């Protein structure tokens, strides 16, 4: 089954603001939404999960300060 998230849920899941999400979409760094109706868009859960997984795979190591 395909699951679609609305913008509010995408913001909650990614912890990004609406402005950041749309800026990242414009720059080609975040999945584009799909048009659901004339006035409604949504994101495929699978694409959001893939974006998160790619961020995790590409993260650089963090050094703890003692």
C-alpha positions, 0 to 999 in steps of 0.5 A, spaced: 500 500 500 502 506 498 502 511 503 502 519 502 504 524 507 501 531 507 506 537 509 505 537 516 507 530 517 513 531 513 515 537 517 514 533 523 518 527 520 524 530 518 524 536 523 525 541 517 520 547 516 516 548 510 520 554 508 526 549 508 523 543 505 520 548 499 527 551 498 530 544 498 525 541 493 527 547 488 534 546 489 533 538 487 535 536 494 528 533 497 523 529 494 518 533 490 511 532 492 505 529 488 499 533 486 493 530 489 488 535 487 488 542 484 489 545 491 493 539 495 499 535 494 503 530 498 509 526 499 510 518 498 512 515 504 517 511 501 521 517 498 521 521 505 524 514 508 529 514 502 531 521 503 532 520 511 536 513 509 540 517 504 542 522 509 544 517 515 548 513 510 552 520 508 553 523 515 560 524 517 562 522 524 561 526 530 566 528 535 564 528 542 568 533 546 570 531 553 
